[in-house]
Amino acid sequence: MYGTNLLNARQLAAKLQVCNTTFFKMLHQQNNKGDYCPYHQLGPHSRKYYVLEEVQAWLLH
């Protein structure tokens, strides 16, 4: 799952075709439902990883 579905923030920004600054600003915003951007962590203190389809759905709602 890690190699194909989980993207780090820079990889996700590239897939969404936005600059890193814009992407990191988006992470701190809520969508219309009041939800923050969905993410996954491999451990309690590890980096955040994102699934492209989940983030795209979050952006549309």
C-alpha positions as CSV (number, residue, x, y, z in Angstrom):
1,M,0.0,0.0,0.0
2,Y,2.8,2.4,0.8
3,G,4.4,2.4,-2.6
4,T,1.3,3.0,-4.7
5,N,-1.4,4.6,-2.6
6,L,0.2,6.7,0.0
7,L,1.8,10.0,-1.1
8,N,3.8,12.4,1.0
9,A,2.9,16.1,0.9
10,R,5.3,17.0,-1.9
11,Q,4.2,14.1,-4.1
12,L,0.5,15.0,-3.5
13,A,1.1,18.6,-4.4
14,A,2.7,17.5,-7.7
15,K,-0.2,15.2,-8.4
16,L,-2.7,18.0,-7.7
17,Q,-0.5,20.4,-9.8
18,V,-0.3,23.1,-7.1
19,C,2.8,24.5,-5.5
20,N,4.0,23.3,-2.1
21,T,3.0,26.6,-0.4
22,T,-0.5,26.4,-1.7
23,F,-0.8,22.8,-0.7
24,F,0.4,23.4,2.9
25,K,-2.1,26.3,3.2
26,M,-4.9,24.0,2.0
27,L,-4.0,21.5,4.8
28,H,-4.9,24.1,7.4
29,Q,-8.3,24.9,5.8
30,Q,-11.6,23.1,6.3
31,N,-13.9,22.1,3.5
32,N,-17.6,23.1,3.3
33,K,-18.5,20.3,5.8
34,G,-16.0,21.5,8.3
35,D,-13.6,18.6,7.8
36,Y,-9.8,18.9,7.6
37,C,-7.8,17.2,4.9
38,P,-7.7,13.4,5.4
39,Y,-4.3,11.8,6.1
40,H,-2.8,8.6,7.4
41,Q,0.2,8.0,9.7
42,L,2.3,4.8,9.8
43,G,3.0,5.4,13.5
44,P,1.9,7.9,16.2
45,H,4.9,10.2,15.6
46,S,5.5,9.6,11.9
47,R,5.0,11.8,8.9
48,K,1.6,12.3,7.4
49,Y,0.7,10.5,4.2
50,Y,-2.2,11.1,1.9
51,V,-4.4,9.1,-0.5
52,L,-5.0,11.0,-3.7
53,E,-8.6,9.9,-4.1
54,E,-9.5,10.9,-0.5
55,V,-8.0,14.3,-0.9
56,Q,-9.7,14.9,-4.2
57,A,-13.1,13.9,-2.6
58,W,-12.3,16.3,0.3
59,L,-11.6,19.1,-2.1
60,L,-14.9,18.6,-3.9
61,H,-17.0,18.7,-0.7
